[in-house]
């Protein structure tokens, strides 16, 4: 499946240039220090040695798996690993300057202006609405790829337009569009949520994760450090970085050098890259590790949404079990609680830039979870209650595709420093999701969503 119209991209695309993904020269033609310095610094910080090896291994994997020709193009000619699928594919886009500038103007004195990447996604959509409602200027950027049905993303975008939030349809690796957006608006903040989601899909299409999660991160950071004044940055990491850790609850200072999936490895790489840009350039940057976020307008590839679809259609649901038939458990976190944590992290970010005394703003990482893990079986029972229909349960061993048996967040740091205090229990949150689901899916309104089978 190839590129799609209007800047839209299919995650299964196989054409593109590595020069578009990780460009090493600026517009002046001089070699850019940003990426080279970032990679070099990963090798020179002993405290990050294991994590650095993981991040570098990911880059090397991309080069070997997808092939690098003499021109630097991935997939363009046989390379270290022979010819393979490229990691970069998008149709170059243009911005509508008038729409962009209307969208990013704040409506309230003292309110910020934020560029939200991944604004047509679940978390980006809700955060954009929340910030706009409090007077922020908000501009969205999203490539609207078809990893799950785009009809849901389009529905979110329509709601954003009603609220006065414009979405630029473009790929994060389209640096000219990112540059034009940053030049058109004086953003105080960047909320970087765009990513290729999903743990199991990485087994089928690893290149899409390198493209969006690693190359996309580098590209936006390279443009941010060329922006004056330099915006503050908050980005989405994931609870997946805790990987195979067995100590619970997960704390931010736990070692995270044992990822269980390629998705987790890309998110770990993002954290290391963020640390590097903070260290070298003084970017004020905060990473947020989300724990199984759910709610209205959610992602159909997530279990709760997929289960609801199957319950409605009378199809069985598959529930994974761990070793010795152990129940899987997740720290399900309602979207409104997560949005509150995101907004607080934006509002408490220090200004970017090195200070006269050589000091810099801190690099911060926070867990945004619910503190109360629930087994998948209990979660399904709650969903059945609000759907008014029993599920046909099919228990199977957990496949070796990167899922972990449990997640459990320690949010004491976020509570102390952000005032983060999740209060929505699973019963309340699931009722809100089901109420939305029943209304949104009246008639044939979401036939493509209900028939969607997660990759």
SVG drawing of the C-alpha trace seen along z (x, -y; Angstrom):
<svg xmlns="http://www.w3.org/2000/svg" viewBox="-29 -39 62 62">
<polyline fill="none" stroke="black" stroke-width="0.4" points="0.0,0.0 1.5,-3.3 1.3,-7.0 -2.2,-8.5 -3.5,-11.9 -3.1,-15.2 0.0,-14.3 -1.7,-11.2 0.6,-8.2 0.1,-4.5 2.2,-2.9 2.8,0.0 4.5,-2.3 7.7,-1.1 9.2,-4.0 11.3,-6.9 14.6,-8.5 16.6,-8.3 17.8,-11.8 14.2,-12.9 14.2,-11.1 17.4,-12.1 18.8,-15.0 22.4,-15.9 22.6,-19.2 20.7,-22.4 19.3,-24.7 22.6,-26.6 24.2,-23.4 26.5,-23.2 26.5,-19.9 24.1,-20.1 25.5,-19.4 22.2,-18.4 21.9,-14.8 25.6,-14.0 26.1,-15.6 23.1,-13.8 24.4,-10.4 28.0,-11.2 26.8,-12.3 25.0,-9.0 28.4,-7.3 30.1,-9.7 27.7,-9.6 28.5,-6.6 25.4,-7.0 23.3,-6.2 25.6,-3.5 23.1,-0.7 20.3,-2.8 22.6,-4.4 23.5,-1.0 19.8,-0.3 19.2,-3.5 22.3,-3.1 21.3,0.5 17.9,-0.7 19.6,-3.1 22.0,-0.4 19.0,2.0 17.2,-0.5 20.3,-0.8 20.9,2.9 17.3,4.0 16.3,1.5 19.6,1.1 21.7,-2.0 22.9,-2.9 25.9,-5.0 23.6,-8.1 22.3,-7.5 18.9,-6.4 17.3,-3.6 16.0,-0.9 17.3,-2.7 20.1,-0.3 21.7,2.7 23.3,1.8 24.5,3.5 21.5,5.7 20.6,5.8 17.6,4.2 14.6,3.7 11.6,1.5 12.3,-2.1 11.4,-3.9 10.4,-7.2 7.3,-7.8 5.1,-10.8 3.7,-13.3 5.2,-16.7 2.5,-19.1 1.9,-22.9 0.4,-24.9 -2.4,-27.4 -0.7,-30.3 -4.0,-32.2 -5.7,-29.1 -2.5,-28.2 -2.2,-31.7 -5.8,-32.0 -5.6,-28.6 -2.5,-29.4 -3.5,-32.8 -4.3,-32.6 -7.7,-33.8 -6.7,-34.8 -4.0,-37.0 -1.1,-34.9 -2.2,-31.7 0.4,-29.9 0.5,-28.8 1.1,-25.1 1.8,-22.9 0.4,-19.4 1.8,-16.7 -0.6,-13.7 -3.6,-16.0 -6.0,-13.7 -5.0,-10.9 -6.8,-10.0 -4.7,-11.8 -3.8,-14.7 -7.5,-15.4 -8.6,-15.6 -5.7,-17.7 -6.2,-20.1 -9.8,-20.6 -8.9,-21.1 -6.2,-23.7 -8.4,-25.5 -11.2,-25.8 -8.9,-27.6 -7.7,-30.1 -4.6,-28.6 -3.7,-29.0 -3.6,-25.4 -2.4,-24.1 -2.5,-20.4 -0.3,-18.4 -1.1,-14.9 -0.4,-12.6 -3.8,-10.8 -2.3,-7.4 -4.4,-4.3 -3.1,-2.1 -6.7,-2.1 -9.8,-3.5 -9.2,-7.2 -13.0,-7.8 -12.4,-8.1 -9.5,-10.5 -11.6,-12.6 -14.4,-12.7 -11.9,-14.0 -10.6,-16.6 -14.2,-17.8 -14.7,-18.4 -11.3,-20.2 -12.3,-22.5 -15.6,-23.4 -13.5,-24.4 -11.2,-26.6 -8.3,-24.1 -6.8,-23.7 -5.0,-20.5 -2.1,-20.6 -2.2,-17.3 1.5,-16.4 4.1,-13.9 6.4,-14.8 9.3,-14.0 8.3,-16.7 10.7,-19.2 9.7,-22.0 6.1,-21.9 7.3,-21.7 9.6,-24.7 6.8,-26.7 4.5,-26.0 7.1,-27.1 7.8,-30.3 4.1,-31.1 3.4,-30.9 5.5,-31.9 4.8,-28.8 5.6,-28.8 5.2,-25.0 5.5,-21.9 3.4,-18.9 4.9,-16.0 2.4,-13.1 2.7,-11.8 3.9,-8.2 3.3,-4.9 1.3,-3.1 0.8,0.5 3.0,3.2 2.2,6.2 2.1,4.3 5.8,3.6 6.5,7.3 4.8,6.8 6.1,3.4 9.1,2.2 10.0,-0.4 7.0,-2.5 8.1,-2.7 11.6,-3.9 10.0,-6.4 7.5,-8.0 8.9,-7.4 12.7,-7.8 13.2,-9.8 10.1,-11.9 11.5,-12.8 14.9,-13.8 13.3,-15.9 11.1,-18.0 13.8,-18.5 16.2,-19.7 13.6,-22.3 12.9,-23.3 16.6,-24.1 16.6,-26.3 13.6,-28.3 14.0,-31.5 12.8,-31.8 13.1,-28.0 9.7,-26.5 9.3,-24.3 8.7,-20.6 6.5,-17.9 6.5,-14.5 4.8,-11.2 6.9,-8.3 5.2,-5.1 4.8,-2.7 6.2,-0.2 9.7,-1.4 9.6,0.5 9.6,3.7 10.5,6.8 10.9,5.1 9.3,7.1 9.5,4.6 6.2,2.9 5.0,0.2 7.1,-1.2 9.0,-4.3 10.6,-6.9 14.1,-6.1 13.8,-2.4 16.3,-1.0 14.6,-0.7 17.1,1.2 15.1,4.3 12.4,3.4 10.0,6.2 9.0,4.8 10.4,2.6 7.7,0.0 9.2,-0.1 12.7,-0.4 11.7,-3.4 10.2,-5.1 13.3,-4.5 15.3,-5.9 13.0,-9.0 13.8,-9.5 17.6,-9.3 17.4,-11.7 15.3,-14.1 18.0,-14.0 20.6,-14.7 18.9,-17.8 18.3,-19.0 22.0,-18.5 23.5,-20.0 21.0,-22.7 19.2,-23.4 15.8,-22.5 13.2,-22.4 11.8,-19.0 9.4,-16.6 8.7,-13.0 5.3,-11.5 5.0,-7.7 1.3,-7.0 -0.3,-3.9 -3.2,-2.3 -5.2,-5.4 -8.9,-4.8 -12.1,-6.8 -14.4,-8.4 -13.0,-8.8 -10.3,-6.2 -8.2,-4.0 -9.9,-1.0 -6.7,1.1 -6.8,0.9 -8.4,3.9 -11.4,2.0 -12.5,0.7 -11.8,3.9 -13.7,5.9 -16.7,3.5 -16.7,4.0 -16.7,7.8 -19.4,7.8 -21.7,5.7 -21.1,8.1 -21.4,11.2 -17.9,12.3 -15.5,13.8 -12.9,11.7 -9.4,13.0 -7.9,12.5 -4.3,13.3 -2.9,15.1 0.6,15.2 2.8,17.9 1.1,20.5 -2.3,19.1 -1.6,15.8 -4.0,13.0 -2.7,10.0 -3.3,6.7 -3.2,3.1 -3.1,-0.3 -6.1,-1.6 -6.1,-5.4 -9.0,-7.6 -8.3,-10.2 -9.4,-13.2 -6.9,-12.4 -4.1,-12.0 -5.0,-15.4 -4.9,-17.1 -1.3,-15.7 -0.3,-16.9 -1.7,-20.4 0.1,-20.6 3.4,-19.5 3.1,-22.2 2.3,-24.9 5.2,-24.0 7.8,-23.7 10.8,-26.1 11.9,-28.3 14.2,-26.6 17.8,-27.7 21.2,-27.7 21.4,-30.4 24.3,-32.9 25.8,-30.7 25.8,-27.7 22.8,-26.0 19.8,-24.7 16.2,-23.6 15.8,-20.1 14.9,-17.1 11.8,-15.7 10.1,-12.3 6.7,-11.4 4.4,-8.4 0.8,-9.3 -1.2,-6.2 -4.1,-5.4 -2.3,-3.6 -4.8,-0.7 -4.1,2.1 -7.1,4.2 -7.0,7.7 -8.2,8.0 -11.0,10.3 -12.3,7.8 -12.0,5.1 -14.1,7.2 -16.8,7.7 -17.0,3.9 -17.3,3.4 -20.1,6.1 -22.0,4.3 -22.2,1.1 -22.6,2.7 -25.6,4.6 -24.3,7.8 -22.0,10.7 -18.8,11.3 -17.8,14.6 -14.4,15.0 -11.6,16.9 -8.5,17.3 -5.2,18.0 -1.5,17.9 0.1,14.5 2.0,14.4 5.7,13.5 5.0,10.2 6.1,7.7 3.2,7.5 4.0,7.5 2.1,9.3 1.3,6.2 1.7,2.5 1.5,0.5 2.4,-3.2 3.9,-4.9 2.6,-8.5 4.0,-10.1 6.5,-12.2 3.8,-13.5 1.6,-14.2 4.3,-16.1 5.6,-18.1 2.6,-18.4 -0.3,-18.1 -1.4,-15.0 -4.2,-13.2 -6.1,-10.7 -9.6,-10.2 -11.7,-8.4 -12.2,-4.8 -12.7,-2.1 -16.5,-1.8 -17.0,-5.5 -14.6,-5.8 -16.0,-2.7 -19.5,-4.0 -18.4,-7.3 -16.7,-5.3 -19.7,-3.1 -22.2,-6.0 -20.1,-7.7 -19.6,-4.5 -23.4,-3.8 -24.1,-7.3 -21.2,-7.5 -21.9,-4.1 -25.7,-4.6 -26.8,-2.9 -23.9,-2.4 -22.0,-5.4 -18.9,-3.4 -19.2,-0.2 -15.6,-0.4 -14.5,-0.9 -16.6,2.0 -15.3,4.3 -11.7,3.3 -9.4,6.0 -6.2,4.8 -3.0,5.7"/>
</svg>
